[in-house]
Amino acid sequence: MRFLFVLCVLYGSSFFAAALDREAFTITKYDLEIQLDPQQQRLGARGRITLRNDSGSPQKIAALQISSSLNWRSIRVDGKPVQFVSQPYLSDLDHTGALSEAIVTLPAEIKPKDSVELEIGYEGVVPLDTTRLTRIGVPDEIAKHSSWDQISPSFTAVRGAGYVAWYPITTEAADFSEGNSLFEVADRWKAREAESEFRVNLRSSQENSESTLVVLCDGHGGGSAEPGRSQAVNTDCAWTPLGAVTPTFAMAEYVVASKAPLKVFSLAGHEAGAATYSSALDPAMKFVSGWFGQPTTPVAIADFADPHSPPFESGTLLMASMAAEDSKLAGINLVHELVHSAVPSSRPWVYEGLAHFAEAMYRQEQGGREAALDLLGLHRAAFLDSEKEVSSALQKSVAQKSVGEKSVEPRNPGQPLIATFDEIYYRSKAAYVWWMLHDMIGDEALKQAIGKYRAADDNDKDPKYVQKLIESAAQRDLGWFFDDWVYKDRGLPDFHVQSAHPWKTEKGTQMITVTLENLGNAGAEVPFTILFEGGEITKRLEVRAKSTATTRVELLGTPSQIVVNDGSVPESDLTNNEFKVPAP
Ligand SMILES: [Zn+2]
């Protein structure tokens, strides 16, 4: 008897852990109605979701998770309530540091690749919550600026999973304190749901308020209720497919300024900041149209109540504080969003990479190449560390092979650009990749390639679609570049001058023969500058991975120094890039 009791306890406590594959199901379709009650900080949701079994075995149990400040009310299949147990589940995918998990017993086993539709209902509150940051030691004062999600009477803005699970997700626990666990789980979840359809209707009501209440969730702008009347306000948003977008909504007493394709939603007292966006629109439109085609779909920029909230982007909606007047920043933000409007793509490295590349090009137009490289430089730090890990992992595997050790495939911490859902890669690294492509093929060829890019085309299903467009516009073989930077993650190059020999022709012309070596596993075309008596000259040289390349340059004076890379090619080591030319 006692034995049986022990067994029961063990069975009870370990049942879910042992039997449950939390990531077996992918939610392929969301159709939600969300009722917001800012006075009570409440959210009530009902709707339908479709679960597809992406595991290799039949599943009878599904785990659905929402923010821990929300509660499951009902789950039905075919109109009939199904059994579920609700339990808290610790995970940093939500700002509260925990999720409300419903362990659902489905009426029948779902075979691999089969789907089931669930009618769901849940409700609760979404107050400002900094738990997941403060428990790893971030001071509350700092945490509350970055963890800004909340429903409140004065200002409502809530980001989706990864910040607030205001819609159901199906994930393993993610932990902020465990290295990259949070980002790994979040990126894996995003990749699984990238093809999903997400539709939401958001509604609220206002009572005889003196101001205009606006609710919005994407670039199309929001629904609003007129001042002085009691009425409902609502808006529809759809992301199909979801791609890398984090569904986000906001609701506040916004002042709306609209000039197609832009809508600016600003708060009282921020008129001057909002005006910088309106006045930056024309030049930004001109630049984007000239480079990327005419922006057509709407974009929106919405203000924050807290001026210290860092900006956040959800598709064609940018949340950014308008408390300060910063016309340079407004121009760059606009260019970014307008590129999204002009070049839609479900490939994050194209969608975001091009938008960040455009920011740098716009900086170049206003402040020169150095200003553009400074802007790009802000991105470099973001992926330098992970790429250094890639380089050393690759180095290690080469070393093991060369000393005859059994080849152990190293854990490659990097990610191929083409498939990544990690922001560091699809934003920061991708910005550099587009910049390097531009440096290699020039304005006209790149414009031509972008002009021909059609996301809706089935062509984009071909992983080499972008390469082919660029190669045909540039009339140049770039397979090696795409291999090293897009299809695989080979870390970063590391250039230095291997040798330089100044010499003179029979007619007395000063020449120099320069050999550059790339110690890294990714090739690139790199600029190098030769300083000589009375001037300098910059040339470019293609140096493949683990290779050298040699060229001759004619000079107008005696050379003194060579500097490889002006910062336009991300490198793992920038300390070995200067070379003193020996006297002849
Ligand atoms: Zn963007």
Residues whose N, C-alpha, C, O or C-beta is under 5 A from the ligand:
A	BS01	ZN	E313 G315 E352 A355
